[in-house]
Amino acid sequence: MRRDVVSLLDDDLLAAWAYELLRPLLTEPGVDDLLTTLEAFLRHHGVLLAASRDLGVHRQTVRTRIARVQHLLGLDLADPVQRANVVIAVSRHRRGRGAASGGTGLPSPGATHGDRPDPAQFGSILVNNRDGLRRDARRGDVARRSGGH
């Protein structure tokens, strides 16, 4: 029996959720460097020096790239819930790269929802950001975070 929560989720829905969460990052120039840096940063629990040694770059390079990732995604990786969501999304994205996307994780040109899961299948994706707002990553709606999150 697998003991990770991801094994309990429908893979198509997880793929659509991961795509929607990471879409602002995936369309950015230099996406491979950003994703590789993000993975190292997450693997080393946010320790810049360890991530920079792993990547063979200066720690300021890691700091700059992570700041860019956080800005693009509208997330704070110091928040454990947001960080956990990013870990799951990046893991699913990396697992699903290849075939139809040409390795970028993006749909191929002219792709339809038949080529990737339709995000409308799973309702809203609420993402908390640093400003205490919750936004629906699928529709772009924004609402104040309630006390219970």
Sequence and secondary structure as in RCSB ss.txt:
>XXXX:A:sequence
MRRDVVSLLDDDLLAAWAYELLRPLLTEPGVDDLLTTLEAFLRHHGVLLAASRDLGVHRQTVRTRIARVQHLLGL
DLADPVQRANVVIAVSRHRRGRGAASGGTGLPSPGATHGDRPDPAQFGSILVNNRDGLRRDARRGDVARRSGGH
>XXXX:A:secstr
   SGGGGS HHHHHHHHHHHHHHHHTSTTHHHHHHHHHHHHHTTT HHHHHHHHTS HHHHHHHHHHHHHHHT 
 TTSHHHHHHHHHHHHHHHHH SGGGTTSSS  TT  TTTS  GGGG   EEE TTSEEEETTT  EEE  TT 
